[in-house]
């Protein structure tokens, strides 16, 4: 009986680990595609993609925070200061705590100079 329990637990952990790895792989694939959109200056499409990524069920907070920061940079590329500020604020509220990244970001340079 003990042996069956150990085997059952092992299989459960194996399956759980596999599904976690698959989910993480999905994030990587999606993030690569979003990066490609950004690189090809398809900023609106990238913004929409990051928003869809954030809204996926089970998306971890670190992914949501990072997505909001990327959205802020994309709005900076579009010179949309109000939305960039809102996205940067959302990123911080979600836990984004890299205080150096925005200061060294070219897309956010004009946004950070805005008195808002």
PDB file as gemmi writes it, atoms N, CA and C in Angstrom:
CRYST1    1.000    1.000    1.000  90.00  90.00  90.00 P 1                      
ATOM      1  N   UNK A   1       0.822  -1.191   0.000  1.00  0.00           N  
ATOM      2  CA  UNK A   1       0.000   0.000   0.000  1.00  0.00           C  
ATOM      3  C   UNK A   1       0.869   1.259   0.000  1.00  0.00           C  
ATOM      4  N   UNK A   2       1.906   1.265   0.836  1.00  0.00           N  
ATOM      5  CA  UNK A   2       2.816   2.394   0.910  1.00  0.00           C  
ATOM      6  C   UNK A   2       3.471   2.638  -0.447  1.00  0.00           C  
ATOM      7  N   UNK A   3       3.821   1.540  -1.106  1.00  0.00           N  
ATOM      8  CA  UNK A   3       4.474   1.633  -2.401  1.00  0.00           C  
ATOM      9  C   UNK A   3       3.559   2.292  -3.425  1.00  0.00           C  
ATOM     10  N   UNK A   4       2.291   1.991  -3.412  1.00  0.00           N  
ATOM     11  CA  UNK A   4       1.327   2.590  -4.336  1.00  0.00           C  
ATOM     12  C   UNK A   4       1.183   4.080  -4.052  1.00  0.00           C  
ATOM     13  N   UNK A   5       1.176   4.448  -2.781  1.00  0.00           N  
ATOM     14  CA  UNK A   5       1.079   5.866  -2.415  1.00  0.00           C  
ATOM     15  C   UNK A   5       2.290   6.643  -2.909  1.00  0.00           C  
ATOM     16  N   UNK A   6       3.465   6.073  -2.715  1.00  0.00           N  
ATOM     17  CA  UNK A   6       4.696   6.733  -3.162  1.00  0.00           C  
ATOM     18  C   UNK A   6       4.683   6.895  -4.678  1.00  0.00           C  
ATOM     19  N   UNK A   7       4.260   5.859  -5.380  1.00  0.00           N  
ATOM     20  CA  UNK A   7       4.195   5.926  -6.842  1.00  0.00           C  
ATOM     21  C   UNK A   7       3.169   6.971  -7.272  1.00  0.00           C  
ATOM     22  N   UNK A   8       2.028   7.008  -6.601  1.00  0.00           N  
ATOM     23  CA  UNK A   8       0.984   7.987  -6.931  1.00  0.00           C  
ATOM     24  C   UNK A   8       1.490   9.408  -6.714  1.00  0.00           C  
ATOM     25  N   UNK A   9       2.155   9.648  -5.600  1.00  0.00           N  
ATOM     26  CA  UNK A   9       2.692  10.984  -5.315  1.00  0.00           C  
ATOM     27  C   UNK A   9       3.748  11.352  -6.348  1.00  0.00           C  
ATOM     28  N   UNK A  10       4.617  10.425  -6.687  1.00  0.00           N  
ATOM     29  CA  UNK A  10       5.647  10.680  -7.687  1.00  0.00           C  
ATOM     30  C   UNK A  10       5.019  11.058  -9.024  1.00  0.00           C  
ATOM     31  N   UNK A  11       4.006  10.311  -9.451  1.00  0.00           N  
ATOM     32  CA  UNK A  11       3.337  10.610 -10.714  1.00  0.00           C  
ATOM     33  C   UNK A  11       2.648  11.971 -10.668  1.00  0.00           C  
ATOM     34  N   UNK A  12       2.014  12.272  -9.551  1.00  0.00           N  
ATOM     35  CA  UNK A  12       1.360  13.569  -9.396  1.00  0.00           C  
ATOM     36  C   UNK A  12       2.376  14.699  -9.516  1.00  0.00           C  
ATOM     37  N   UNK A  13       3.488  14.573  -8.805  1.00  0.00           N  
ATOM     38  CA  UNK A  13       4.525  15.604  -8.868  1.00  0.00           C  
ATOM     39  C   UNK A  13       5.130  15.716 -10.259  1.00  0.00           C  
ATOM     40  N   UNK A  14       5.306  14.610 -10.907  1.00  0.00           N  
ATOM     41  CA  UNK A  14       5.844  14.608 -12.255  1.00  0.00           C  
ATOM     42  C   UNK A  14       4.905  15.336 -13.208  1.00  0.00           C  
ATOM     43  N   UNK A  15       3.618  15.021 -13.120  1.00  0.00           N  
ATOM     44  CA  UNK A  15       2.637  15.677 -13.984  1.00  0.00           C  
ATOM     45  C   UNK A  15       2.508  17.153 -13.668  1.00  0.00           C  
ATOM     46  N   UNK A  16       2.549  17.507 -12.395  1.00  0.00           N  
ATOM     47  CA  UNK A  16       2.463  18.914 -12.002  1.00  0.00           C  
ATOM     48  C   UNK A  16       3.675  19.677 -12.517  1.00  0.00           C  
ATOM     49  N   UNK A  17       4.840  19.102 -12.363  1.00  0.00           N  
ATOM     50  CA  UNK A  17       6.063  19.731 -12.854  1.00  0.00           C  
ATOM     51  C   UNK A  17       6.053  19.893 -14.356  1.00  0.00           C  
ATOM     52  N   UNK A  18       5.523  18.919 -15.052  1.00  0.00           N  
ATOM     53  CA  UNK A  18       5.440  18.975 -16.504  1.00  0.00           C  
ATOM     54  C   UNK A  18       4.512  20.084 -16.943  1.00  0.00           C  
ATOM     55  N   UNK A  19       3.359  20.207 -16.282  1.00  0.00           N  
ATOM     56  CA  UNK A  19       2.432  21.270 -16.675  1.00  0.00           C  
ATOM     57  C   UNK A  19       3.011  22.640 -16.362  1.00  0.00           C  
ATOM     58  N   UNK A  20       3.772  22.767 -15.279  1.00  0.00           N  
ATOM     59  CA  UNK A  20       4.421  24.040 -14.965  1.00  0.00           C  
ATOM     60  C   UNK A  20       5.459  24.382 -16.013  1.00  0.00           C  
ATOM     61  N   UNK A  21       6.225  23.387 -16.437  1.00  0.00           N  
ATOM     62  CA  UNK A  21       7.237  23.627 -17.455  1.00  0.00           C  
ATOM     63  C   UNK A  21       6.589  24.031 -18.773  1.00  0.00           C  
ATOM     64  N   UNK A  22       5.464  23.400 -19.112  1.00  0.00           N  
ATOM     65  CA  UNK A  22       4.765  23.748 -20.340  1.00  0.00           C  
ATOM     66  C   UNK A  22       4.244  25.171 -20.253  1.00  0.00           C  
ATOM     67  N   UNK A  23       3.663  25.554 -19.103  1.00  0.00           N  
ATOM     68  CA  UNK A  23       3.149  26.908 -18.939  1.00  0.00           C  
ATOM     69  C   UNK A  23       4.273  27.927 -19.046  1.00  0.00           C  
ATOM     70  N   UNK A  24       5.409  27.649 -18.422  1.00  0.00           N  
ATOM     71  CA  UNK A  24       6.534  28.566 -18.492  1.00  0.00           C  
ATOM     72  C   UNK A  24       7.048  28.663 -19.926  1.00  0.00           C  
ATOM     73  N   UNK A  25       7.072  27.556 -20.621  1.00  0.00           N  
ATOM     74  CA  UNK A  25       7.494  27.554 -22.022  1.00  0.00           C  
ATOM     75  C   UNK A  25       6.562  28.432 -22.852  1.00  0.00           C  
ATOM     76  N   UNK A  26       5.267  28.380 -22.566  1.00  0.00           N  
ATOM     77  CA  UNK A  26       4.315  29.223 -23.277  1.00  0.00           C  
ATOM     78  C   UNK A  26       4.630  30.692 -23.062  1.00  0.00           C  
ATOM     79  N   UNK A  27       4.998  31.079 -21.849  1.00  0.00           N  
ATOM     80  CA  UNK A  27       5.356  32.468 -21.585  1.00  0.00           C  
ATOM     81  C   UNK A  27       6.577  32.863 -22.400  1.00  0.00           C  
ATOM     82  N   UNK A  28       7.553  31.985 -22.461  1.00  0.00           N  
ATOM     83  CA  UNK A  28       8.773  32.298 -23.203  1.00  0.00           C  
ATOM     84  C   UNK A  28       8.452  32.507 -24.678  1.00  0.00           C  
ATOM     85  N   UNK A  29       7.672  31.610 -25.242  1.00  0.00           N  
ATOM     86  CA  UNK A  29       7.304  31.746 -26.651  1.00  0.00           C  
ATOM     87  C   UNK A  29       6.539  33.044 -26.898  1.00  0.00           C  
ATOM     88  N   UNK A  30       5.607  33.343 -26.019  1.00  0.00           N  
ATOM     89  CA  UNK A  30       4.816  34.564 -26.177  1.00  0.00           C  
ATOM     90  C   UNK A  30       5.684  35.809 -26.022  1.00  0.00           C  
ATOM     91  N   UNK A  31       6.590  35.789 -25.057  1.00  0.00           N  
ATOM     92  CA  UNK A  31       7.462  36.940 -24.845  1.00  0.00           C  
ATOM     93  C   UNK A  31       8.398  37.158 -26.032  1.00  0.00           C  
ATOM     94  N   UNK A  32       8.862  36.091 -26.634  1.00  0.00           N  
ATOM     95  CA  UNK A  32       9.710  36.223 -27.821  1.00  0.00           C  
ATOM     96  C   UNK A  32       8.922  36.873 -28.958  1.00  0.00           C  
ATOM     97  N   UNK A  33       7.694  36.435 -29.157  1.00  0.00           N  
ATOM     98  CA  UNK A  33       6.851  37.013 -30.212  1.00  0.00           C  
ATOM     99  C   UNK A  33       6.584  38.492 -29.949  1.00  0.00           C  
ATOM    100  N   UNK A  34       6.336  38.832 -28.681  1.00  0.00           N  
ATOM    101  CA  UNK A  34       6.083  40.231 -28.342  1.00  0.00           C  
ATOM    102  C   UNK A  34       7.331  41.078 -28.545  1.00  0.00           C  
ATOM    103  N   UNK A  35       8.474  40.528 -28.233  1.00  0.00           N  
ATOM    104  CA  UNK A  35       9.733  41.226 -28.464  1.00  0.00           C  
ATOM    105  C   UNK A  35       9.956  41.474 -29.955  1.00  0.00           C  
ATOM    106  N   UNK A  36       9.605  40.505 -30.760  1.00  0.00           N  
ATOM    107  CA  UNK A  36       9.729  40.656 -32.213  1.00  0.00           C  
ATOM    108  C   UNK A  36       8.794  41.751 -32.727  1.00  0.00           C  
ATOM    109  N   UNK A  37       7.582  41.821 -32.176  1.00  0.00           N  
ATOM    110  CA  UNK A  37       6.659  42.893 -32.564  1.00  0.00           C  
ATOM    111  C   UNK A  37       7.241  44.260 -32.207  1.00  0.00           C  
ATOM    112  N   UNK A  38       7.813  44.351 -31.022  1.00  0.00           N  
ATOM    113  CA  UNK A  38       8.410  45.615 -30.585  1.00  0.00           C  
ATOM    114  C   UNK A  38       9.581  45.999 -31.482  1.00  0.00           C  
ATOM    115  N   UNK A  39      10.419  45.027 -31.793  1.00  0.00           N  
ATOM    116  CA  UNK A  39      11.591  45.283 -32.635  1.00  0.00           C  
ATOM    117  C   UNK A  39      11.202  45.735 -34.035  1.00  0.00           C  
ATOM    118  N   UNK A  40      10.068  45.244 -34.521  1.00  0.00           N  
ATOM    119  CA  UNK A  40       9.611  45.638 -35.853  1.00  0.00           C  
ATOM    120  C   UNK A  40       8.678  46.850 -35.798  1.00  0.00           C  
ATOM    121  N   UNK A  41       8.699  47.539 -34.675  1.00  0.00           N  
ATOM    122  CA  UNK A  41       7.945  48.783 -34.455  1.00  0.00           C  
ATOM    123  C   UNK A  41       6.435  48.616 -34.595  1.00  0.00           C  
ATOM    124  N   UNK A  42       5.937  47.445 -34.278  1.00  0.00           N  
ATOM    125  CA  UNK A  42       4.497  47.204 -34.245  1.00  0.00           C  
ATOM    126  C   UNK A  42       4.045  47.377 -32.792  1.00  0.00           C  
ATOM    127  N   UNK A  43       4.128  48.611 -32.327  1.00  0.00           N  
ATOM    128  CA  UNK A  43       3.958  48.904 -30.914  1.00  0.00           C  
ATOM    129  C   UNK A  43       2.546  48.629 -30.409  1.00  0.00           C  
ATOM    130  N   UNK A  44       1.541  49.016 -31.157  1.00  0.00           N  
ATOM    131  CA  UNK A  44       0.146  48.778 -30.724  1.00  0.00           C  
ATOM    132  C   UNK A  44      -0.140  47.282 -30.600  1.00  0.00           C  
ATOM    133  N   UNK A  45       0.329  46.514 -31.577  1.00  0.00           N  
ATOM    134  CA  UNK A  45       0.125  45.067 -31.529  1.00  0.00           C  
ATOM    135  C   UNK A  45       0.836  44.462 -30.319  1.00  0.00           C  
ATOM    136  N   UNK A  46       2.038  44.962 -30.036  1.00  0.00           N  
ATOM    137  CA  UNK A  46       2.788  44.475 -28.874  1.00  0.00           C  
ATOM    138  C   UNK A  46       2.072  44.833 -27.574  1.00  0.00           C  
ATOM    139  N   UNK A  47       1.551  46.045 -27.482  1.00  0.00           N  
ATOM    140  CA  UNK A  47       0.807  46.463 -26.285  1.00  0.00           C  
ATOM    141  C   UNK A  47      -0.382  45.527 -26.066  1.00  0.00           C  
ATOM    142  N   UNK A  48      -1.136  45.282 -27.129  1.00  0.00           N  
ATOM    143  CA  UNK A  48      -2.291  44.383 -27.012  1.00  0.00           C  
ATOM    144  C   UNK A  48      -1.857  42.976 -26.618  1.00  0.00           C  
ATOM    145  N   UNK A  49      -0.737  42.532 -27.142  1.00  0.00           N  
ATOM    146  CA  UNK A  49      -0.225  41.207 -26.794  1.00  0.00           C  
ATOM    147  C   UNK A  49       0.174  41.111 -25.333  1.00  0.00           C  
ATOM    148  N   UNK A  50       0.839  42.149 -24.807  1.00  0.00           N  
ATOM    149  CA  UNK A  50       1.207  42.152 -23.391  1.00  0.00           C  
ATOM    150  C   UNK A  50      -0.032  42.170 -22.507  1.00  0.00           C  
ATOM    151  N   UNK A  51      -1.051  42.899 -22.929  1.00  0.00           N  
ATOM    152  CA  UNK A  51      -2.294  42.936 -22.152  1.00  0.00           C  
ATOM    153  C   UNK A  51      -2.971  41.562 -22.137  1.00  0.00           C  
ATOM    154  N   UNK A  52      -2.952  40.882 -23.271  1.00  0.00           N  
ATOM    155  CA  UNK A  52      -3.517  39.527 -23.318  1.00  0.00           C  
ATOM    156  C   UNK A  52      -2.712  38.572 -22.441  1.00  0.00           C  
ATOM    157  N   UNK A  53      -1.400  38.719 -22.463  1.00  0.00           N  
ATOM    158  CA  UNK A  53      -0.529  37.877 -21.642  1.00  0.00           C  
ATOM    159  C   UNK A  53      -0.830  38.077 -20.162  1.00  0.00           C  
ATOM    160  N   UNK A  54      -0.991  39.326 -19.755  1.00  0.00           N  
ATOM    161  CA  UNK A  54      -1.307  39.635 -18.353  1.00  0.00           C  
ATOM    162  C   UNK A  54      -2.640  39.047 -17.917  1.00  0.00           C  
ATOM    163  N   UNK A  55      -3.592  39.018 -18.819  1.00  0.00           N  
ATOM    164  CA  UNK A  55      -4.944  38.600 -18.449  1.00  0.00           C  
ATOM    165  C   UNK A  55      -5.139  37.088 -18.481  1.00  0.00           C  
ATOM    166  N   UNK A  56      -4.122  36.348 -18.866  1.00  0.00           N  
ATOM    167  CA  UNK A  56      -4.240  34.892 -18.874  1.00  0.00           C  
ATOM    168  C   UNK A  56      -4.436  34.382 -17.449  1.00  0.00           C  
ATOM    169  N   UNK A  57      -5.309  33.417 -17.312  1.00  0.00           N  
ATOM    170  CA  UNK A  57      -5.550  32.822 -16.001  1.00  0.00           C  
ATOM    171  C   UNK A  57      -4.251  32.228 -15.469  1.00  0.00           C  
ATOM    172  N   UNK A  58      -3.949  32.540 -14.229  1.00  0.00           N  
ATOM    173  CA  UNK A  58      -2.757  31.989 -13.586  1.00  0.00           C  
ATOM    174  C   UNK A  58      -1.468  32.723 -13.893  1.00  0.00           C  
ATOM    175  N   UNK A  59      -1.550  33.836 -14.618  1.00  0.00           N  
ATOM    176  CA  UNK A  59      -0.328  34.596 -14.915  1.00  0.00           C  
ATOM    177  C   UNK A  59       0.273  35.094 -13.593  1.00  0.00           C  
ATOM    178  N   UNK A  60       1.555  34.821 -13.363  1.00  0.00           N  
ATOM    179  CA  UNK A  60       2.175  35.239 -12.102  1.00  0.00           C  
ATOM    180  C   UNK A  60       2.359  36.750 -12.031  1.00  0.00           C  
ATOM    181  N   UNK A  61       2.448  37.254 -10.813  1.00  0.00           N  
ATOM    182  CA  UNK A  61       2.580  38.699 -10.611  1.00  0.00           C  
ATOM    183  C   UNK A  61       3.821  39.277 -11.272  1.00  0.00           C  
ATOM    184  N   UNK A  62       4.944  38.531 -11.246  1.00  0.00           N  
ATOM    185  CA  UNK A  62       6.162  39.052 -11.859  1.00  0.00           C  
ATOM    186  C   UNK A  62       5.962  39.267 -13.352  1.00  0.00           C  
ATOM    187  N   UNK A  63       5.162  38.405 -13.983  1.00  0.00           N  
ATOM    188  CA  UNK A  63       4.899  38.534 -15.412  1.00  0.00           C  
ATOM    189  C   UNK A  63       4.004  39.738 -15.680  1.00  0.00           C  
ATOM    190  N   UNK A  64       3.013  39.937 -14.825  1.00  0.00           N  
ATOM    191  CA  UNK A  64       2.125  41.090 -14.977  1.00  0.00           C  
ATOM    192  C   UNK A  64       2.894  42.392 -14.794  1.00  0.00           C  
ATOM    193  N   UNK A  65       3.746  42.444 -13.763  1.00  0.00           N  
ATOM    194  CA  UNK A  65       4.533  43.654 -13.496  1.00  0.00           C  
ATOM    195  C   UNK A  65       5.477  43.954 -14.653  1.00  0.00           C  
ATOM    196  N   UNK A  66       6.163  42.935 -15.144  1.00  0.00           N  
ATOM    197  CA  UNK A  66       7.079  43.118 -16.267  1.00  0.00           C  
ATOM    198  C   UNK A  66       6.355  43.513 -17.539  1.00  0.00           C  
ATOM    199  N   UNK A  67       5.182  42.945 -17.745  1.00  0.00           N  
ATOM    200  CA  UNK A  67       4.381  43.290 -18.922  1.00  0.00           C  
ATOM    201  C   UNK A  67       3.949  44.748 -18.870  1.00  0.00           C  
ATOM    202  N   UNK A  68       3.537  45.198 -17.703  1.00  0.00           N  
ATOM    203  CA  UNK A  68       3.132  46.605 -17.568  1.00  0.00           C  
ATOM    204  C   UNK A  68       4.301  47.544 -17.834  1.00  0.00           C  
ATOM    205  N   UNK A  69       5.491  47.160 -17.373  1.00  0.00           N  
ATOM    206  CA  UNK A  69       6.665  47.991 -17.644  1.00  0.00           C  
ATOM    207  C   UNK A  69       6.928  48.041 -19.156  1.00  0.00           C  
ATOM    208  N   UNK A  70       6.838  46.908 -19.818  1.00  0.00           N  
ATOM    209  CA  UNK A  70       7.042  46.885 -21.272  1.00  0.00           C  
ATOM    210  C   UNK A  70       5.987  47.727 -21.979  1.00  0.00           C  
ATOM    211  N   UNK A  71       4.757  47.669 -21.491  1.00  0.00           N  
ATOM    212  CA  UNK A  71       3.686  48.494 -22.063  1.00  0.00           C  
ATOM    213  C   UNK A  71       4.026  49.973 -21.895  1.00  0.00           C  
ATOM    214  N   UNK A  72       4.561  50.336 -20.728  1.00  0.00           N  
ATOM    215  CA  UNK A  72       4.964  51.727 -20.500  1.00  0.00           C  
ATOM    216  C   UNK A  72       6.020  52.153 -21.517  1.00  0.00           C  
ATOM    217  N   UNK A  73       6.996  51.303 -21.744  1.00  0.00           N  
ATOM    218  CA  UNK A  73       8.036  51.636 -22.728  1.00  0.00           C  
ATOM    219  C   UNK A  73       7.450  51.760 -24.136  1.00  0.00           C  
ATOM    220  N   UNK A  74       6.507  50.884 -24.474  1.00  0.00           N  
ATOM    221  CA  UNK A  74       5.897  50.942 -25.796  1.00  0.00           C  
ATOM    222  C   UNK A  74       5.081  52.219 -25.969  1.00  0.00           C  
ATOM    223  N   UNK A  75       4.363  52.608 -24.916  1.00  0.00           N  
ATOM    224  CA  UNK A  75       3.654  53.889 -24.997  1.00  0.00           C  
ATOM    225  C   UNK A  75       4.648  55.041 -25.102  1.00  0.00           C  
ATOM    226  N   UNK A  76       5.792  54.911 -24.456  1.00  0.00           N  
ATOM    227  CA  UNK A  76       6.846  55.917 -24.601  1.00  0.00           C  
ATOM    228  C   UNK A  76       7.313  56.014 -26.046  1.00  0.00           C  
ATOM    229  N   UNK A  77       7.447  54.883 -26.711  1.00  0.00           N  
ATOM    230  CA  UNK A  77       7.835  54.871 -28.126  1.00  0.00           C  
ATOM    231  C   UNK A  77       6.795  55.602 -28.977  1.00  0.00           C  
ATOM    232  N   UNK A  78       5.536  55.505 -28.560  1.00  0.00           N  
ATOM    233  CA  UNK A  78       4.443  56.154 -29.295  1.00  0.00           C  
ATOM    234  C   UNK A  78       4.236  57.603 -28.855  1.00  0.00           C  
ATOM    235  N   UNK A  79       5.068  58.085 -27.930  1.00  0.00           N  
ATOM    236  CA  UNK A  79       4.937  59.442 -27.358  1.00  0.00           C  
ATOM    237  C   UNK A  79       3.575  59.652 -26.715  1.00  0.00           C  
ATOM    238  N   UNK A  80       3.019  58.606 -26.148  1.00  0.00           N  
ATOM    239  CA  UNK A  80       1.733  58.655 -25.452  1.00  0.00           C  
ATOM    240  C   UNK A  80       2.033  58.722 -23.955  1.00  0.00           C  
ATOM    241  N   UNK A  81       2.341  59.929 -23.491  1.00  0.00           N  
ATOM    242  CA  UNK A  81       2.821  60.141 -22.131  1.00  0.00           C  
ATOM    243  C   UNK A  81       1.824  59.687 -21.070  1.00  0.00           C  
ATOM    244  N   UNK A  82       0.565  60.041 -21.226  1.00  0.00           N  
ATOM    245  CA  UNK A  82      -0.433  59.697 -20.203  1.00  0.00           C  
ATOM    246  C   UNK A  82      -0.548  58.182 -20.009  1.00  0.00           C  
ATOM    247  N   UNK A  83      -0.627  57.445 -21.106  1.00  0.00           N  
ATOM    248  CA  UNK A  83      -0.728  55.981 -20.989  1.00  0.00           C  
ATOM    249  C   UNK A  83       0.577  55.368 -20.488  1.00  0.00           C  
ATOM    250  N   UNK A  84       1.703  55.963 -20.862  1.00  0.00           N  
ATOM    251  CA  UNK A  84       2.994  55.454 -20.372  1.00  0.00           C  
ATOM    252  C   UNK A  84       3.091  55.627 -18.864  1.00  0.00           C  
ATOM    253  N   UNK A  85       2.669  56.786 -18.366  1.00  0.00           N  
ATOM    254  CA  UNK A  85       2.689  57.032 -16.919  1.00  0.00           C  
ATOM    255  C   UNK A  85       1.749  56.066 -16.204  1.00  0.00           C  
ATOM    256  N   UNK A  86       0.560  55.858 -16.755  1.00  0.00           N  
ATOM    257  CA  UNK A  86      -0.403  54.940 -16.148  1.00  0.00           C  
ATOM    258  C   UNK A  86       0.155  53.509 -16.116  1.00  0.00           C  
ATOM    259  N   UNK A  87       0.769  53.074 -17.197  1.00  0.00           N  
ATOM    260  CA  UNK A  87       1.332  51.721 -17.247  1.00  0.00           C  
ATOM    261  C   UNK A  87       2.509  51.579 -16.284  1.00  0.00           C  
ATOM    262  N   UNK A  88       3.337  52.612 -16.189  1.00  0.00           N  
ATOM    263  CA  UNK A  88       4.469  52.564 -15.253  1.00  0.00           C  
ATOM    264  C   UNK A  88       3.964  52.504 -13.817  1.00  0.00           C  
ATOM    265  N   UNK A  89       2.929  53.262 -13.527  1.00  0.00           N  
ATOM    266  CA  UNK A  89       2.314  53.214 -12.199  1.00  0.00           C  
ATOM    267  C   UNK A  89       1.744  51.817 -11.920  1.00  0.00           C  
ATOM    268  N   UNK A  90       1.064  51.235 -12.905  1.00  0.00           N  
ATOM    269  CA  UNK A  90       0.527  49.871 -12.746  1.00  0.00           C  
ATOM    270  C   UNK A  90       1.650  48.872 -12.490  1.00  0.00           C  
ATOM    271  N   UNK A  91       2.752  49.037 -13.199  1.00  0.00           N  
ATOM    272  CA  UNK A  91       3.890  48.122 -13.025  1.00  0.00           C  
ATOM    273  C   UNK A  91       4.394  48.166 -11.587  1.00  0.00           C  
ATOM    274  N   UNK A  92       4.517  49.362 -11.051  1.00  0.00           N  
ATOM    275  CA  UNK A  92       4.986  49.516  -9.667  1.00  0.00           C  
ATOM    276  C   UNK A  92       3.974  48.922  -8.696  1.00  0.00           C  
ATOM    277  N   UNK A  93       2.694  49.148  -8.933  1.00  0.00           N  
ATOM    278  CA  UNK A  93       1.655  48.598  -8.067  1.00  0.00           C  
ATOM    279  C   UNK A  93       1.670  47.068  -8.079  1.00  0.00           C  
ATOM    280  N   UNK A  94       2.082  46.498  -9.200  1.00  0.00           N  
ATOM    281  CA  UNK A  94       2.133  45.035  -9.317  1.00  0.00           C  
ATOM    282  C   UNK A  94       3.439  44.442  -8.795  1.00  0.00           C  
ATOM    283  N   UNK A  95       4.365  45.324  -8.411  1.00  0.00           N  
ATOM    284  CA  UNK A  95       5.601  44.820  -7.817  1.00  0.00           C  
ATOM    285  C   UNK A  95       6.873  45.111  -8.590  1.00  0.00           C  
ATOM    286  N   UNK A  96       6.797  45.818  -9.700  1.00  0.00           N  
ATOM    287  CA  UNK A  96       8.004  46.163 -10.449  1.00  0.00           C  
ATOM    288  C   UNK A  96       8.842  47.091  -9.589  1.00  0.00           C  
ATOM    289  N   UNK A  97      10.086  46.698  -9.312  1.00  0.00           N  
ATOM    290  CA  UNK A  97      10.897  47.480  -8.381  1.00  0.00           C  
ATOM    291  C   UNK A  97      12.297  47.805  -8.900  1.00  0.00           C  
ATOM    292  N   UNK A  98      12.484  47.756 -10.196  1.00  0.00           N  
ATOM    293  CA  UNK A  98      13.775  48.099 -10.787  1.00  0.00           C  
ATOM    294  C   UNK A  98      13.796  49.609 -11.015  1.00  0.00           C  
ATOM    295  N   UNK A  99      14.401  50.320 -10.091  1.00  0.00           N  
ATOM    296  CA  UNK A  99      14.385  51.786 -10.185  1.00  0.00           C  
ATOM    297  C   UNK A  99      15.378  52.317 -11.220  1.00  0.00           C  
ATOM    298  N   UNK A 100      16.291  51.493 -11.684  1.00  0.00           N  
ATOM    299  CA  UNK A 100      17.285  51.942 -12.656  1.00  0.00           C  
ATOM    300  C   UNK A 100      16.799  51.832 -14.099  1.00  0.00           C  
ATOM    301  N   UNK A 101      15.992  50.830 -14.385  1.00  0.00           N  
ATOM    302  CA  UNK A 101      15.540  50.595 -15.766  1.00  0.00           C  
ATOM    303  C   UNK A 101      14.821  51.804 -16.371  1.00  0.00           C  
ATOM    304  N   UNK A 102      13.844  52.401 -15.700  1.00  0.00           N  
ATOM    305  CA  UNK A 102      13.165  53.549 -16.316  1.00  0.00           C  
ATOM    306  C   UNK A 102      14.108  54.732 -16.568  1.00  0.00           C  
ATOM    307  N   UNK A 103      15.073  54.941 -15.677  1.00  0.00           N  
ATOM    308  CA  UNK A 103      16.000  56.071 -15.841  1.00  0.00           C  
ATOM    309  C   UNK A 103      16.937  55.897 -17.031  1.00  0.00           C  
ATOM    310  N   UNK A 104      17.209  54.662 -17.403  1.00  0.00           N  
ATOM    311  CA  UNK A 104      18.109  54.412 -18.530  1.00  0.00           C  
ATOM    312  C   UNK A 104      17.355  54.080 -19.819  1.00  0.00           C  
ATOM    313  N   UNK A 105      16.042  54.135 -19.774  1.00  0.00           N  
ATOM    314  CA  UNK A 105      15.213  53.798 -20.925  1.00  0.00           C  
ATOM    315  C   UNK A 105      15.049  54.999 -21.850  1.00  0.00           C  
ATOM    316  N   UNK A 106      15.458  54.830 -23.099  1.00  0.00           N  
ATOM    317  CA  UNK A 106      15.274  55.909 -24.081  1.00  0.00           C  
ATOM    318  C   UNK A 106      13.793  56.192 -24.350  1.00  0.00           C  
ATOM    319  N   UNK A 107      12.940  55.153 -24.490  1.00  0.00           N  
ATOM    320  CA  UNK A 107      11.518  55.435 -24.737  1.00  0.00           C  
ATOM    321  C   UNK A 107      10.839  56.178 -23.586  1.00  0.00           C  
ATOM    322  N   UNK A 108      11.342  56.005 -22.359  1.00  0.00           N  
ATOM    323  CA  UNK A 108      10.716  56.665 -21.218  1.00  0.00           C  
ATOM    324  C   UNK A 108      11.386  57.993 -20.854  1.00  0.00           C  
ATOM    325  N   UNK A 109      12.399  58.397 -21.586  1.00  0.00           N  
ATOM    326  CA  UNK A 109      13.148  59.623 -21.257  1.00  0.00           C  
ATOM    327  C   UNK A 109      12.226  60.842 -21.219  1.00  0.00           C  
ATOM    328  N   UNK A 110      11.395  61.023 -22.224  1.00  0.00           N  
ATOM    329  CA  UNK A 110      10.514  62.189 -22.230  1.00  0.00           C  
ATOM    330  C   UNK A 110       9.390  62.050 -21.211  1.00  0.00           C  
ATOM    331  N   UNK A 111       8.961  60.811 -20.973  1.00  0.00           N  
ATOM    332  CA  UNK A 111       7.900  60.562 -20.001  1.00  0.00           C  
ATOM    333  C   UNK A 111       8.373  60.963 -18.599  1.00  0.00           C  
ATOM    334  N   UNK A 112       9.600  60.615 -18.260  1.00  0.00           N  
ATOM    335  CA  UNK A 112      10.123  60.912 -16.917  1.00  0.00           C  
ATOM    336  C   UNK A 112      10.356  62.398 -16.708  1.00  0.00           C  
ATOM    337  N   UNK A 113      10.469  63.148 -17.784  1.00  0.00           N  
ATOM    338  CA  UNK A 113      10.629  64.602 -17.677  1.00  0.00           C  
ATOM    339  C   UNK A 113       9.286  65.319 -17.513  1.00  0.00           C  
ATOM    340  N   UNK A 114       8.199  64.618 -17.785  1.00  0.00           N  
ATOM    341  CA  UNK A 114       6.874  65.200 -17.674  1.00  0.00           C  
ATOM    342  C   UNK A 114       6.552  65.462 -16.209  1.00  0.00           C  
ATOM    343  N   UNK A 115       6.036  66.635 -15.889  1.00  0.00           N  
ATOM    344  CA  UNK A 115       5.740  66.950 -14.487  1.00  0.00           C  
ATOM    345  C   UNK A 115       4.641  66.092 -13.859  1.00  0.00           C  
ATOM    346  N   UNK A 116       3.875  65.381 -14.657  1.00  0.00           N  
ATOM    347  CA  UNK A 116       2.819  64.522 -14.115  1.00  0.00           C  
ATOM    348  C   UNK A 116       3.444  63.400 -13.330  1.00  0.00           C  
TER     349      UNK A 116                                                      
END                                                                             
